[in-house]
């Protein structure tokens, strides 16, 4: 769930969740076979971005950091464009997790 929370936060980086970003998150939910209550939580994150304190890179286990970086990169590329806010947020996450 922490990975999905980060992905949703990155989908909000440009202050709008695009349909392609939403589809990316939905594919992740299917891949992880989430329970209905977990799916509902992710749907909430797609409607209202997670609080910044909830997406603290320090929360990411060391063994999962690469997966978080790759998922964040994938969601910001999902809509076919990366704006400055998305790039800046990604660069900060990348630096914090490496």
Legacy VTK file of the C-alpha trace (Angstrom):
# vtk DataFile Version 3.0
C-alpha trace
ASCII
DATASET POLYDATA
POINTS 98 float
0.000 0.000 0.000
2.905 2.327 0.665
4.026 1.980 -2.952
0.535 2.838 -4.186
0.416 5.829 -1.852
3.666 7.112 -3.368
2.430 6.463 -6.907
-0.779 8.381 -6.213
1.210 11.257 -4.737
3.291 11.391 -7.903
0.165 11.283 -10.057
-0.857 14.488 -8.218
2.528 16.208 -8.734
1.149 18.431 -11.510
-2.070 18.989 -9.500
-4.134 16.805 -11.833
-4.532 13.031 -12.100
-4.699 12.254 -15.809
-6.680 9.287 -17.132
-3.482 7.508 -18.209
-2.089 7.899 -14.679
-5.324 6.544 -13.243
-5.109 3.518 -15.566
-1.507 2.925 -14.447
-2.615 2.885 -10.801
-5.499 0.561 -11.632
-3.081 -1.870 -13.323
-0.933 -1.856 -10.191
-3.974 -2.566 -8.028
-4.887 -5.565 -10.203
-1.288 -6.789 -10.163
-1.166 -6.649 -6.363
-4.643 -8.230 -6.015
-5.800 -5.698 -3.440
-8.741 -6.284 -1.148
-11.803 -4.124 -1.712
-10.991 -1.937 1.310
-7.478 -1.351 -0.042
-8.841 -0.499 -3.491
-11.188 2.009 -1.847
-8.250 3.625 -0.051
-6.282 3.949 -3.300
-9.353 5.437 -4.982
-9.419 8.070 -2.234
-5.759 8.897 -2.896
-6.630 9.403 -6.559
-9.345 11.871 -5.525
-7.314 13.648 -2.846
-3.525 13.487 -2.762
-1.919 11.787 0.236
-0.486 14.176 2.810
3.226 14.923 2.242
4.166 13.424 5.617
2.642 10.135 4.474
4.994 9.892 1.489
8.231 10.329 3.389
11.069 8.468 1.617
12.347 7.397 5.043
9.310 5.083 5.247
10.468 3.063 2.236
12.275 -0.152 3.185
15.782 -0.272 1.763
15.080 -3.460 -0.206
12.120 -1.815 -1.995
13.653 1.522 -2.929
14.375 0.650 -6.548
10.766 -0.477 -7.056
9.519 2.843 -5.648
11.789 4.844 -7.951
10.695 2.847 -11.000
6.999 3.110 -10.127
7.257 6.861 -9.565
9.055 7.257 -12.886
6.419 5.170 -14.668
3.458 7.139 -13.349
4.938 10.534 -14.225
5.613 9.276 -17.767
2.129 7.732 -18.054
0.505 10.867 -19.481
3.260 11.396 -22.044
4.617 14.614 -20.570
6.632 15.615 -17.532
6.320 19.104 -16.151
8.819 20.859 -13.908
6.965 19.990 -10.687
6.906 16.297 -11.567
10.584 16.321 -12.497
11.550 18.132 -9.301
9.533 15.785 -7.105
10.983 12.742 -8.850
14.540 14.052 -8.558
14.067 14.601 -4.812
12.686 11.081 -4.337
15.471 9.586 -6.418
18.128 11.391 -4.402
16.507 10.469 -1.077
16.267 6.777 -1.947
19.680 6.273 -3.517
LINES 1 99
98 0 1 2 3 4 5 6 7 8 9 10 11 12 13 14 15 16 17 18 19 20 21 22 23 24 25 26 27 28 29 30 31 32 33 34 35 36 37 38 39 40 41 42 43 44 45 46 47 48 49 50 51 52 53 54 55 56 57 58 59 60 61 62 63 64 65 66 67 68 69 70 71 72 73 74 75 76 77 78 79 80 81 82 83 84 85 86 87 88 89 90 91 92 93 94 95 96 97
